[in-house]
Amino acid sequence: MTLRENEASDEAWAKATRIARELDRILDGQEPMRPAVSRAASELRLSTRQVYNHLRRYRAERRVSSLLPKTGGARRARISPAVEEIISATLREMWLRPEQPDLAPIVDEIRARCGSEGLDPPAYVTVSKRIPRLFTPEEIARRRHSGGKNLRRLKPRPGYIRAKHALDVVQIDHTPADIQFVEVIDGQGIYVGRPYLTIAADVATSAIIGFCLTLEQPSRLSVALCLAQVMCRKEDWLAARDINHSWSMFGRPKKIVVDSAMEFRSTSFIRGCAEYGIVIQSRNKGTVHRGGVVERLLGKVNTVLRSLPGKTGRSIADRGEYLSEDRARLNFADLERCIALAIIDHNLSQNERKLTVPTIAWERKCRQPDGPEDNPFDVLLSFLPHKTRRISPQGVSLFANDYFDPWMGPLVARRDRLDALDVRYDPRDISHIYIKDPDIGVWRPVARRDGLLEAVTLWQHRAERNRARETGRRPIEEKTAIRREIAATVDASATKKQRLKEIARARHAAQAPKPYQSLTPAPTPIRETPDSERPRRVFPVEDW
């Protein structure tokens, strides 16, 4: 089969077949040529000239492909080289600009230049067809679209993160969940909000091995909670949510692939990964395809959520007139349970493209752990936000609160010889913090020094302090007036010796010679004026 036959569409092939049948009747029939051509032109709704042209092409080989339209080869230019030169120069001068001007005014400029040269102006379509001939897509993206993502879109993106065994490579990413949840606050009202979802996906098996659902935007806390679920057994977590399905995937990843978000560049995340021997690989800008596994699985989980009451849709246009806040029905705990069930269902389902089941692939590719299983509490502490504080007689100060425990008493006596203590905190409850004992290297919980044990989140604590700061703030005029009154009182209570000293300083300053006195010009002599008592002389007046 020829190249022209491969490129021909079904419609073009059917048309060529119909023309070939009529030409066969002309060539094989006994009817004279002219009447036969006229009849064929009437049947095919063509002119006799077109029928003669088809007959000339078909007569040699009697093949249908010879009647297909010609798609290749250069056509004879129908405009002069001078016009081509004007079109090329004007497009390079005016069209390849970062401002991305429209083509219509450029065509008008081309026509004006052709008119001034006495040439026939080209049509709009003629100019538009010259653009792909003159410029490559890379040149258009670099000069007209200022490069960036438009240029990266045209380049090949080879390279795919592959893994031979489970937990060799794990990808982590966040996304807003495409659903609203409802929370009833006793005595306050009803809160309707959209949570954030963080999941961890194993590259070798395409399994989801951990997730975290939070009300706050992605942060170090959400990463810590997700990794704690990834690295530890989930039986207790599933039992607490009344889920009677198996989710046996856990273990310590060898490499974590993340994007360039702030929570993945924090000190707590870097130190936590170093503590457990996990290598961090960042996806640079323009390499989104390197996170394709987790991106696709996030979309799959959100697809399930978009079938539940309170869905937000992929966008405003996708949501349309659906009232997601009014239709929201699930509370936070129920929504978390639904997401866990959707993840378990994914791990048990066959991939339609690779024809693999994540759970079966995990059992086949997972290697036995070398050391003991990780403790969820220790893993969470390793990835919680980290601070350093020096100890004082009042304990350790953090967020304007003092924390103290009796075991810290001996440390106070040698606080001058101790380095700053390592402190970690859970933003969900700052009634306690965790301090690493410098003597034995063990993390210990430390309560507030004032004995307040009520669980308070970091966000509530900061909001209350801001509210108290605004409530107790005095106007600047009032503070200034009191300070001025204090200064006046101090000045009025000066001693007699001080007052005499001020008087003497002022007198000496007044008697001292001044530089401007020597630079003052001599006074101008006063001119003598007539005596005001002298009688005035009256002159005669002439009347007119």
VOGU-3710 file (C-alpha; in Angstrom, 3 decimals, decimal comma):
1> mtlreneasd> 0,000/0,000/0,000  1,370/3,395/-0,996  1,905/6,380/1,306  -0,973/8,210/-0,353  -3,316/5,301/0,412  -2,256/5,299/4,069  -2,825/9,043/4,440  -6,216/9,063/2,633  -9,324/9,367/4,755  -12,326/7,082/4,384
11> eawakatria> -14,298/9,858/2,737  -11,571/10,559/0,137  -11,169/6,849/-0,577  -14,914/6,386/-1,115  -15,015/9,366/-3,466  -12,046/8,037/-5,483  -13,701/4,596/-5,707  -16,908/6,124/-7,063  -14,990/8,107/-9,673  -13,017/4,984/-10,687
21> reldrildgq> -16,232/3,003/-11,320  -17,549/5,706/-13,644  -14,213/5,912/-15,474  -14,278/2,125/-15,960  -17,676/2,465/-17,658  -16,195/5,084/-20,008  -13,129/3,025/-20,893  -14,837/-0,360/-21,187  -18,128/0,757/-22,743  -19,070/1,101/-26,398
31> epmrpavsra> -20,502/4,607/-25,959  -18,687/7,466/-27,695  -16,238/9,388/-25,534  -17,947/12,783/-25,415  -21,443/11,526/-24,403  -19,871/9,100/-21,935  -17,835/11,900/-20,289  -20,899/14,150/-20,112  -22,917/11,376/-18,450  -20,112/10,670/-15,954
41> aselrlstrq> -19,819/14,383/-15,108  -23,537/14,496/-14,422  -23,372/11,396/-12,219  -20,342/12,619/-10,267  -21,478/16,256/-10,156  -18,210/17,368/-11,707  -17,331/19,376/-14,787  -16,304/17,623/-17,984  -12,851/19,176/-17,598  -12,450/17,499/-14,205
51> vynhlrryra> -13,596/14,162/-15,647  -11,017/14,407/-18,448  -8,304/15,174/-15,889  -9,296/12,158/-13,777  -9,398/10,021/-16,907  -5,883/11,068/-17,881  -4,523/10,071/-14,449  -6,531/6,844/-14,236  -5,973/5,474/-17,737  -2,315/4,485/-17,247
61> errvssllpk> -2,576/2,051/-14,292  -6,331/1,783/-13,645  -5,739/2,115/-9,841  -8,024/3,902/-7,378  -5,073/5,436/-5,529  -4,189/7,483/-8,615  -7,444/9,415/-8,110  -6,731/10,370/-4,490  -6,011/14,068/-3,864  -2,354/15,039/-3,800
71> tggarraris> -1,250/15,906/-0,268  2,530/16,138/-0,629  4,905/18,185/-2,703  5,388/21,911/-3,002  2,822/23,926/-4,900  3,710/26,643/-7,335  3,942/30,010/-5,626  1,130/32,345/-6,615  2,568/35,562/-5,198  5,739/37,356/-6,246
81> paveeiisat> 9,054/37,033/-4,372  8,885/40,742/-3,468  5,596/40,219/-1,632  7,051/37,140/0,071  9,977/39,250/1,269  7,655/41,941/2,663  5,548/39,313/4,461  8,635/37,665/5,988  10,242/40,930/7,109  7,040/42,332/8,603
91> lremwlrpeq> 6,170/39,145/10,487  9,668/38,957/11,962  9,510/42,614/12,935  5,988/42,840/14,369  4,564/39,373/15,072  7,404/37,824/17,109  6,934/40,072/20,133  6,313/39,169/23,792  3,202/41,382/23,711  1,608/38,825/21,319
101> pdlapivdei> -0,085/41,309/18,951  -3,021/40,230/16,808  -2,424/39,251/13,221  -5,062/41,552/11,667  -3,181/44,878/12,155  0,019/43,196/10,945  -1,778/42,103/7,763  -2,910/45,701/7,271  0,702/46,848/7,598  1,802/44,245/5,039
111> rarcgsegld> -0,874/45,401/2,609  0,154/49,033/3,101  3,813/48,241/2,394  2,874/46,250/-0,711  0,693/49,131/-1,905  3,534/51,620/-1,484  5,751/49,344/-3,632  3,099/48,933/-6,296  2,559/45,227/-5,543  -0,652/43,253/-5,175
121> ppayvtvskr> -1,515/42,961/-1,465  -1,863/39,402/-0,069  -4,958/38,055/1,666  -5,252/37,428/5,401  -5,209/33,639/4,907  -2,072/33,884/2,774  -0,210/35,702/5,551  -1,443/33,313/8,238  -0,221/30,302/6,233  3,253/31,815/6,035
131> iprlftpeei> 3,709/31,745/9,844  4,385/27,980/10,210  6,638/28,118/7,152  8,779/30,963/8,487  9,007/30,106/12,192  9,469/26,876/14,090  7,250/26,168/17,129  10,306/26,513/19,377  11,076/29,982/17,975  7,466/31,079/18,456
141> arrrhsggkn> 7,434/29,810/22,049  10,779/31,437/22,860  10,230/34,873/21,286  6,454/35,354/21,272  5,510/33,463/24,452  8,715/34,331/26,374  9,746/30,679/26,698  8,764/29,112/30,016  6,149/26,393/30,052  5,250/26,923/26,384
151> lrrlkprpgy> 8,810/26,050/25,390  8,989/23,093/27,795  5,734/21,759/26,353  7,415/21,378/22,951  10,450/19,512/24,227  10,567/15,756/24,736  10,441/14,678/28,358  12,152/11,325/28,519  12,888/9,738/31,817  10,492/8,096/34,207
161> irakhaldvv> 11,114/7,297/37,847  11,172/3,529/38,051  11,563/1,210/41,004  12,302/-2,508/41,104  11,061/-3,247/44,606  8,367/-1,842/46,858  9,398/1,137/49,018  12,388/1,846/46,788  10,706/5,090/45,624  7,701/6,783/47,278
171> qidhtpadiq> 6,061/9,957/45,998  4,214/12,406/48,290  1,958/15,265/47,236  -1,039/17,328/48,399  -4,274/18,545/46,863  -7,526/20,138/48,046  -10,183/17,441/48,340  -13,016/17,894/45,825  -15,706/17,760/48,514  -17,121/19,838/51,372
181> fvevidgqgi> -17,594/18,399/54,858  -19,909/19,492/57,670  -18,979/19,913/61,329  -21,528/20,826/64,015  -20,015/23,013/66,754  -22,013/22,787/69,987  -23,556/26,123/70,829  -21,729/27,857/67,962  -23,232/26,712/64,661  -22,361/24,599/61,646
191> yvgrpyltia> -19,023/24,782/59,863  -18,757/23,764/56,203  -15,249/23,532/54,789  -12,969/21,892/52,261  -10,113/19,775/53,638  -6,671/19,070/52,198  -5,544/15,577/51,226  -1,962/14,268/51,390  -1,129/10,817/50,027  2,008/8,709/49,627
201> advatsaiig> 2,229/6,411/46,588  4,649/3,557/45,970  6,106/3,736/42,448  6,912/0,031/42,014  3,393/-1,199/42,809  1,223/1,939/42,207  -0,228/1,380/45,682  -1,317/4,110/48,091  0,513/3,305/51,328  -0,523/6,268/53,459
211> fcltleqpsr> -2,619/9,431/53,553  -3,510/12,350/55,791  -6,629/14,551/55,816  -6,295/17,963/57,491  -8,263/21,176/57,820  -5,152/23,308/57,453  -3,170/23,901/54,311  -0,298/21,473/53,627  2,402/21,886/56,244  5,098/20,029/58,145
221> lsvalclaqv> 2,385/18,500/60,329  0,521/16,916/57,414  3,789/15,478/56,069  4,636/14,062/59,519  1,212/12,429/59,935  1,355/10,925/56,436  4,851/9,474/56,897  3,929/8,069/60,318  1,115/6,139/58,650  3,397/5,027/55,807
231> mcrkedwlaa> 6,128/3,616/58,055  3,994/1,919/60,718  1,311/-0,758/60,906  -2,258/0,401/60,388  -4,300/-2,206/62,275  -4,962/0,037/65,286  -5,741/3,015/63,052  -8,259/0,973/61,025  -9,874/-0,506/64,139  -10,367/2,976/65,629
241> rdinhswsmf> -12,400/3,900/62,523  -14,344/0,620/62,391  -12,786/-0,495/59,101  -12,710/-4,276/58,787  -10,465/-4,467/55,717  -6,785/-5,229/55,448  -4,227/-2,555/54,644  -0,964/-4,343/55,275  1,349/-1,984/53,408  3,926/-0,312/55,623
251> grpkkivvds> 7,667/0,129/55,858  10,536/2,579/55,680  10,990/4,139/52,211  14,443/4,321/50,674  13,745/7,421/48,584  10,998/10,054/48,708  10,205/12,149/45,637  8,637/15,508/46,492  8,074/18,882/44,854  9,641/22,186/45,916
261> amefrstsfi> 6,994/23,167/48,500  8,128/24,819/51,737  7,113/21,883/53,956  9,479/19,606/52,022  12,375/22,027/52,516  11,906/22,437/56,260  14,578/21,422/58,753  12,282/18,950/60,508  11,557/17,071/57,259  15,216/16,963/56,196
271> rgcaeygivi> 16,406/15,827/59,636  13,594/13,282/59,961  14,494/11,685/56,632  18,174/11,659/57,573  17,284/10,002/60,894  15,694/7,040/59,109  18,107/6,905/56,168  15,605/8,218/53,598  16,950/9,982/50,510  15,047/13,084/49,348
281> qsrnkgtvhr> 14,703/13,750/45,620  13,073/17,012/44,560  11,082/17,531/41,404  12,410/20,684/39,804  10,245/23,182/37,985  9,008/21,811/34,692  9,379/18,141/35,704  5,830/17,429/36,790  5,935/14,175/34,798  8,358/12,821/37,388
291> ggvverllgk> 5,505/12,794/39,887  3,037/11,149/37,571  2,171/8,231/39,870  1,043/10,287/42,858  -0,616/12,921/40,655  -2,706/10,257/38,924  -3,677/8,586/42,207  -4,699/11,921/43,728  -6,980/12,418/40,754  -8,398/8,912/41,180
301> vntvlrslpg> -9,259/9,519/44,852  -10,840/12,867/43,998  -12,895/11,143/41,299  -14,440/8,979/44,001  -15,086/12,033/46,195  -16,840/13,829/43,331  -19,557/11,175/43,426  -20,433/11,943/47,070  -22,807/14,633/48,433  -21,101/18,007/48,752
311> ktgrsiadrg> -18,730/17,610/45,787  -17,003/20,751/44,542  -16,096/19,490/41,068  -12,799/19,942/39,279  -13,504/23,647/38,694  -16,221/26,283/38,952  -17,351/25,474/35,420  -17,472/21,772/36,241  -19,507/22,405/39,403  -22,010/24,565/37,558
321> eylsedrarl> -25,047/25,424/39,694  -24,549/22,538/42,110  -24,788/23,870/45,696  -21,960/21,947/47,339  -22,258/23,653/50,741  -25,992/23,023/50,952  -25,629/19,416/49,805  -22,685/18,585/52,113  -23,575/15,738/54,467  -20,422/13,980/55,661
331> nfadlercia> -18,575/15,090/58,778  -14,788/15,008/59,006  -14,558/11,519/60,554  -16,945/10,009/57,988  -15,081/11,673/55,134  -11,768/10,302/56,414  -13,307/6,820/56,604  -14,652/7,109/53,034  -11,207/8,091/51,755  -9,601/5,150/53,543
341> laiidhnlsq> -12,125/2,752/51,983  -11,549/4,279/48,543  -7,790/3,763/48,955  -8,241/0,150/50,038  -10,516/-0,407/47,040  -7,848/1,023/44,736  -5,195/-1,258/46,216  -7,422/-4,273/45,481  -8,404/-3,214/41,929  -6,655/-4,163/38,716
351> nerkltvpti> -4,967/-1,465/36,684  -6,594/-1,442/33,255  -3,390/-0,463/31,485  -0,731/-2,519/33,268  -3,156/-5,314/34,288  -1,607/-5,439/37,762  -3,214/-5,368/41,205  -1,327/-3,152/43,721  -1,847/-5,554/46,627  -0,559/-8,557/44,666
361> awerkcrqpd> 2,327/-6,532/43,284  3,193/-5,432/46,829  3,313/-9,016/48,091  5,574/-9,979/45,192  7,935/-6,985/45,273  8,091/-6,185/48,998  11,266/-7,266/50,765  11,369/-8,348/54,376  12,398/-5,529/56,750  15,918/-5,835/58,113
371> gpednpfdvl> 15,423/-4,213/61,499  12,607/-3,803/64,043  9,350/-2,092/63,179  9,173/1,654/63,711  7,123/3,082/66,555  4,388/5,535/65,375  5,135/7,933/68,226  8,861/8,047/67,448  8,237/8,536/63,720  5,790/11,361/64,381
381> lsflphktrr> 8,238/13,077/66,725  11,023/12,859/64,151  8,995/14,814/61,584  7,182/17,287/63,873  8,203/20,977/63,725  11,560/21,560/65,400  12,910/24,404/67,564  15,931/24,979/69,808  15,629/26,737/73,171  17,988/27,455/76,056
391> ispqgvslfa> 16,823/26,465/79,524  16,209/29,112/82,187  15,141/28,930/85,854  11,545/29,107/84,600  12,070/26,189/82,207  11,769/26,474/78,413  9,824/29,298/76,782  7,900/28,639/73,549  4,998/30,609/72,042  5,025/32,945/75,089
401> ndyfdpwmgp> 4,420/29,947/77,380  6,815/28,453/79,944  7,198/24,678/80,088  8,781/22,877/83,035  9,025/19,372/84,496  10,814/18,177/87,646  13,399/16,203/85,647  14,611/19,519/84,218  15,655/20,786/87,671  19,254/19,484/87,569
411> lvarrdrlda> 19,674/21,015/84,092  18,967/24,513/85,435  22,062/24,418/87,649  24,339/23,738/84,676  22,437/25,752/82,089  25,485/27,891/81,311  27,414/24,804/80,166  24,546/23,214/78,213  23,832/23,753/74,539  20,374/24,757/73,359
421> ldvrydprdi> 17,824/21,964/73,886  16,038/20,277/70,980  12,310/20,971/71,200  9,479/19,550/69,091  5,807/20,444/69,241  2,515/19,289/67,807  0,527/22,275/66,458  -2,702/20,429/67,258  -1,949/20,565/71,020  0,623/22,905/72,559
431> shiyikdpdi> -0,339/22,126/76,155  2,685/19,800/76,020  5,952/19,961/74,122  8,660/17,339/73,660  12,220/17,985/74,820  15,171/15,705/74,174  16,970/14,849/77,406  20,604/15,853/76,818  21,866/13,168/79,227  20,154/10,045/77,878
441> gvwrpvarrd> 18,979/11,251/74,406  15,295/10,356/74,973  12,326/12,565/74,054  10,246/13,522/77,104  6,860/15,283/77,213  6,868/18,533/79,196  3,681/20,291/80,367  3,066/23,989/80,833  4,540/25,576/83,954  1,213/27,177/84,940
451> glleavtlwq> -0,426/23,735/85,135  -2,937/24,384/82,338  -3,557/20,987/80,706  -6,416/21,937/78,383  -5,615/21,029/74,795  -5,090/24,220/72,776  -4,066/24,335/69,146  -1,333/26,641/67,965  -3,809/28,470/65,724  -6,189/29,111/68,636
461> hraernrare> -3,303/30,312/70,816  -2,104/32,803/68,205  -5,645/34,023/67,494  -6,289/34,628/71,210  -3,003/36,526/71,595  -3,788/38,690/68,577  -7,245/39,386/69,957  -5,850/40,285/73,376  -3,157/42,466/71,784  -5,740/44,446/69,815
471> tgrrpieekt> -8,065/44,758/72,798  -5,381/46,105/75,163  -3,678/48,374/72,654  -3,727/52,064/73,722  -3,846/54,992/71,301  -0,432/56,429/70,513  -1,584/59,904/71,561  -2,354/58,683/75,065  1,028/57,023/75,484  2,821/60,123/74,150
481> airreiaatv> 0,907/62,480/76,459  1,874/60,471/79,530  5,521/60,357/78,483  5,522/64,114/77,965  4,048/64,568/81,441  6,814/62,426/82,893  9,457/64,537/81,121  7,852/67,775/82,398  7,852/66,418/85,950  11,534/65,578/85,708
491> dasatkkqrl> 12,357/69,027/84,369  10,359/70,735/87,139  12,168/68,776/89,860  15,654/69,948/88,839  17,945/71,028/91,706  18,977/74,618/92,436  22,530/73,916/91,282  21,218/72,661/87,945  19,052/75,777/87,429  21,991/78,087/88,245
501> keiararhaa> 24,146/76,120/85,829  21,593/76,604/83,056  21,452/80,373/83,730  25,266/80,660/83,664  25,463/78,696/80,414  22,861/80,948/78,820  24,712/84,128/79,941  28,074/82,952/78,651  26,462/81,950/75,380  24,898/85,401/74,989
511> qapkpyqslt> 28,180/87,262/75,712  30,359/85,125/73,477  31,346/86,705/70,132  29,370/85,391/67,212  30,856/84,737/63,770  28,040/86,488/61,989  28,853/89,757/63,791  32,137/90,112/61,900  30,407/89,369/58,598  27,691/92,038/59,049
521> paptpiretp> 28,108/94,949/56,500  28,555/98,540/57,748  25,322/100,438/58,352  24,126/102,739/55,531  24,300/106,519/56,461  20,962/108,158/56,984  20,080/110,891/54,452  19,032/114,303/55,858  15,390/115,128/55,324  13,814/118,598/55,246
531> dserprrvfp> 12,500/120,018/58,503  8,865/119,172/58,880  8,216/122,566/60,582  9,511/124,570/57,604  6,687/126,676/55,955  5,604/125,394/52,619  5,917/127,525/49,495  2,702/128,019/47,556  2,887/128,366/43,777  0,208/130,135/41,659
541> vedw> -2,257/127,864/39,879  -3,490/128,620/36,383  -7,134/127,850/35,649  -8,062/126,334/32,288
//
